Amino acid sequence: QVQLVESGGGLVQAGGSLRLSCTTSRRIFAENIFASKPMAWYRQAGGPQRSFVARIDSGGYTDYADSVKGRFTISRDNSQSTVYLQMNSLKPEDTAVYYCYLGGTPAYWGQGAQVTVSS
């Protein structure tokens, strides 16, 4: 059973920055295996739906939701089985629980990290 562990959430003022990290609970993937898996971040703000934030594929291609383009950066360190989300110029509307997603069959979700941006 793979567990994804997120860290780096917290409370920040508008305009501030946070960096989220997501890694496996234990090093169960060889570097080349982890590197082959697409990774993403989603967020959930109050309602039942999780919305897409950013993704990075095995080739390093990245994609972002329009609402975070130019402010958020997703990256990965395959040697550490870790994916990051650098969040700059945070806005109150970025307040949400952020979830890490590891693609593949099966796919896995992290437990979530709370990000709160005060105005």
C-alpha positions in Angstrom: 0.0 0.0 0.0 1.4 3.3 -1.1 0.9 6.3 1.2 1.5 9.8 0.0 2.5 12.3 2.7 2.1 16.0 2.1 3.8 18.8 4.1 4.3 22.5 4.0 0.8 23.8 4.4 -0.1 26.5 6.8 -1.4 30.1 7.3 0.0 32.9 5.2 -1.0 36.4 4.4 -2.1 37.4 0.9 1.0 38.0 -1.3 3.0 35.4 0.6 4.5 32.1 -0.4 4.3 28.5 0.6 5.9 25.3 -0.8 4.1 22.0 -0.5 5.9 18.7 -0.7 4.5 15.3 -1.3 6.5 12.1 -0.9 5.9 8.4 -0.4 5.7 7.2 3.2 8.5 4.8 2.4 10.9 4.5 -0.5 8.9 1.8 -2.4 9.6 3.0 -5.9 12.9 2.8 -7.6 13.9 6.1 -9.0 13.1 5.1 -12.6 9.7 3.8 -11.6 8.7 6.9 -9.7 10.0 9.0 -12.6 7.6 7.3 -15.0 4.6 8.3 -13.0 2.6 11.4 -13.6 2.1 13.5 -10.5 -0.4 16.3 -9.9 -1.9 18.6 -7.3 -5.6 19.2 -6.7 -7.4 21.3 -4.2 -10.7 21.3 -2.5 -12.3 24.4 -1.0 -15.4 23.6 1.0 -17.4 21.7 -1.6 -17.2 18.0 -2.5 -15.3 18.5 -5.8 -11.5 18.6 -6.1 -10.2 20.9 -8.7 -7.1 20.5 -10.8 -4.2 22.8 -9.9 -1.1 21.5 -11.6 0.5 18.4 -13.1 3.9 17.1 -14.2 4.5 14.1 -16.4 7.4 11.7 -16.7 9.1 14.0 -19.3 8.8 17.0 -17.0 6.0 18.6 -19.0 3.9 20.8 -16.8 0.3 22.1 -17.0 -1.6 24.5 -14.7 -5.0 25.7 -14.0 -5.6 29.1 -15.4 -6.2 30.5 -11.9 -2.6 29.7 -10.8 -0.6 30.2 -14.0 2.4 32.4 -13.4 2.1 32.0 -9.6 2.5 28.3 -8.9 5.3 26.0 -10.0 5.2 22.2 -9.9 8.5 20.3 -9.9 9.7 16.8 -8.9 12.8 15.2 -7.5 12.7 11.6 -8.7 15.7 10.6 -6.6 13.6 11.5 -3.5 10.3 10.3 -4.8 9.0 13.8 -4.1 6.9 16.3 -5.9 6.7 20.0 -5.0 4.3 22.9 -5.5 5.8 26.3 -5.0 3.0 28.8 -4.5 3.8 32.5 -4.8 1.6 35.6 -4.7 -1.0 33.7 -2.8 -4.6 35.0 -2.7 -7.4 34.4 -0.3 -9.1 32.4 -3.0 -6.2 29.9 -2.9 -7.4 28.8 0.5 -8.1 25.1 0.3 -7.0 21.6 1.2 -4.3 20.6 -1.3 -4.1 17.0 -2.4 -1.2 15.2 -4.0 -2.0 12.7 -6.7 0.2 9.9 -8.0 -1.0 8.6 -11.4 -0.9 5.1 -12.7 -2.7 1.9 -12.0 -3.6 2.0 -9.2 -3.5 5.8 -8.5 -3.0 7.2 -5.1 -4.0 10.4 -3.2 -2.4 12.1 -0.3 -4.2 12.9 2.9 -4.3 16.6 2.2 -2.6 19.7 3.4 -4.5 22.8 4.6 -3.5 26.1 3.0 -5.1 29.2 4.4 -4.5 32.7 2.9 -5.6 35.6 5.0 -6.5 39.0 3.4 
